[in-house]
Amino acid sequence: NLGPTSQKLNDAIKERIAAYRTKNGLAADAEVPADAVTASGSGLDPHISMKNAELQTARVAKARNFSIEKVKELITASTAKPDLGILGDTGVNVLKLNLALDTLK
């Protein structure tokens, strides 16, 4: 359990940010969503932020040999809205998205 003052954690996050930018073809100074470089306590959270999904769309489309528009459509279909419209954040259910992508093969 590394805390916010941990140099080891800060170094790991810096490495993850650089790797995320490289993997997704982003500029060296591009903003990276926090959920892209950190993990939930359990490591099992099936949702990612909309921004994280949007930044990965081109890479996923290329890897899956789909159009960017098709991947965006599936992201929208796999997006969970806040409960009662106000509780929680909008998030993309990655498991649901990956199953939808697999179905289209």
Residue pairs with C-beta under 8 A, 6 or more apart in sequence:
2 8
2 9
3 9
13 37
13 38
16 36
16 37
17 32
17 37
20 26
20 32
20 36
20 37
21 27
21 28
21 30
21 32
23 59
24 55
24 56
24 58
24 59
25 58
25 59
26 32
26 55
32 55
33 48
33 49
33 51
33 52
33 55
35 48
35 49
35 52
36 48
36 49
36 52
36 55
39 45
46 93
46 94
46 95
46 96
47 80
47 91
47 92
47 93
47 94
48 91
48 92
48 94
49 89
49 90
49 91
49 92
50 75
50 79
50 90
50 91
50 92
52 92
53 75
53 92
53 97
54 75
57 68
57 71
57 72
57 75
58 68
60 66
60 71
60 101
61 67
61 68
61 70
61 71
64 71
64 101
64 104
66 101
66 104
70 104
71 101
74 97
74 100
74 101
74 104
75 92
75 97
77 100
78 92
78 93
78 94
78 96
78 97
78 100
79 90
79 91
79 92
79 93
80 90
80 91
80 92
80 93
81 90
82 88
82 89
82 90
